[in-house]
Amino acid sequence: MEILEVDAYTYNKSIKTFSLFTSANFAILNQKKVETLYFLLFKDSKVRLGIILGLIHNELYSPFSSPYGGFSFVELDCKARIIDEAISIFNDWIIKKRISKVKNRTASNSL
């Protein structure tokens, strides 16, 4: 499995979200609340998962400006093995980027 940094358009084409709040379009509307916006796809033979993250003071947030965040699944029956692999390469990506923390920021305590 590999992790891909993509643009909002590619993310939207790859991940069909079930909520406005987990869409790339919603993240773009709120991108001024973060220093950097990341759209990540997790792919092996095909795209399996995606996540949208906002970077603030070297800390990643998902969500950064909505009530929902975390991984978005391409298929609802995503196997635990896929999620496990995604978390492992996500951890490697975080270390490579030298990011200090990953946090959850809900709408009730957003910027």
C-alpha positions as CSV (number, residue, x, y, z in Angstrom):
1,M,0.0,0.0,0.0
2,E,1.1,3.5,-0.7
3,I,0.0,7.0,0.5
4,L,-0.6,9.7,-2.1
5,E,-0.8,13.4,-1.6
6,V,-3.3,14.7,-4.1
7,D,-5.3,17.8,-4.9
8,A,-8.9,18.4,-4.0
9,Y,-10.2,17.5,-7.4
10,T,-8.4,14.1,-7.4
11,Y,-9.6,13.4,-3.9
12,N,-13.2,14.1,-4.8
13,K,-13.0,11.8,-7.8
14,S,-11.5,9.0,-5.7
15,I,-13.5,9.3,-2.5
16,K,-17.3,9.5,-2.6
17,T,-18.2,11.0,0.8
18,F,-21.5,10.4,2.5
19,S,-21.3,13.8,4.2
20,L,-20.7,17.3,3.1
21,F,-18.4,17.7,6.1
22,T,-15.9,15.1,4.9
23,S,-15.7,16.4,1.3
24,A,-12.8,18.1,-0.3
25,N,-15.1,21.0,-1.2
26,F,-15.9,21.7,2.4
27,A,-12.3,21.5,3.4
28,I,-11.4,24.1,0.6
29,L,-14.1,26.4,2.0
30,N,-12.4,26.3,5.4
31,Q,-8.7,26.1,4.4
32,K,-8.0,29.6,5.8
33,K,-8.3,28.0,9.3
34,V,-5.1,25.9,8.7
35,E,-1.6,26.5,7.4
36,T,-1.6,23.6,5.1
37,L,-4.3,21.3,3.8
38,Y,-3.6,17.7,2.9
39,F,-5.7,15.3,0.9
40,L,-4.3,11.8,1.3
41,L,-5.3,8.6,-0.6
42,F,-4.3,5.1,0.5
43,K,-3.9,2.8,-2.5
44,D,-2.7,-0.7,-3.2
45,S,-4.3,-2.2,-6.4
46,K,-6.9,0.5,-6.1
47,V,-7.7,3.5,-3.8
48,R,-9.1,2.1,-0.5
49,L,-9.2,5.1,1.9
50,G,-8.8,8.8,2.1
51,I,-8.4,11.4,4.7
52,I,-8.4,15.2,4.8
53,L,-6.1,16.9,7.3
54,G,-5.3,20.4,8.3
55,L,-1.8,21.4,9.6
56,I,-1.7,24.0,12.4
57,H,1.6,24.7,14.3
58,N,3.1,21.4,13.1
59,E,0.0,19.4,14.4
60,L,-2.4,17.6,12.1
61,Y,-6.1,17.9,12.7
62,S,-9.0,15.8,11.4
63,P,-11.5,17.2,11.4
64,F,-10.1,20.8,11.6
65,S,-13.4,22.6,10.9
66,S,-16.3,20.3,11.0
67,P,-18.1,17.8,13.2
68,Y,-16.7,14.8,11.2
69,G,-13.2,13.6,10.2
70,G,-11.0,10.6,10.1
71,F,-10.7,8.0,7.3
72,S,-13.3,8.0,4.5
73,F,-13.8,4.5,2.9
74,V,-14.2,3.8,-0.8
75,E,-16.2,0.7,0.1
76,L,-18.2,0.3,3.3
77,D,-16.9,-3.2,3.9
78,C,-13.3,-2.2,4.2
79,K,-11.3,-5.0,5.9
80,A,-9.4,-4.4,9.1
81,R,-6.2,-5.5,7.3
82,I,-6.6,-2.5,4.9
83,I,-7.1,-0.1,7.8
84,D,-4.1,-1.5,9.6
85,E,-1.9,-1.1,6.6
86,A,-3.1,2.5,6.1
87,I,-2.4,3.4,9.7
88,S,1.1,2.0,9.4
89,I,2.0,4.0,6.2
90,F,0.2,7.0,7.6
91,N,2.5,6.8,10.7
92,D,5.6,6.6,8.4
93,W,4.3,9.6,6.4
94,I,3.9,11.6,9.7
95,I,7.5,10.8,10.7
96,K,8.8,11.7,7.3
97,K,7.0,15.1,7.4
98,R,8.3,15.6,11.0
99,I,4.8,16.4,12.2
100,S,4.6,16.5,16.0
101,K,1.0,15.3,16.7
102,V,-2.2,14.2,15.1
103,K,-5.3,15.4,16.9
104,N,-9.1,15.4,16.6
105,R,-10.7,18.8,16.6
106,T,-14.5,18.8,16.5
107,A,-16.7,21.7,15.5
108,S,-17.4,22.5,19.2
109,N,-13.7,23.4,19.8
110,S,-12.6,24.4,16.3
111,L,-10.7,27.6,15.4
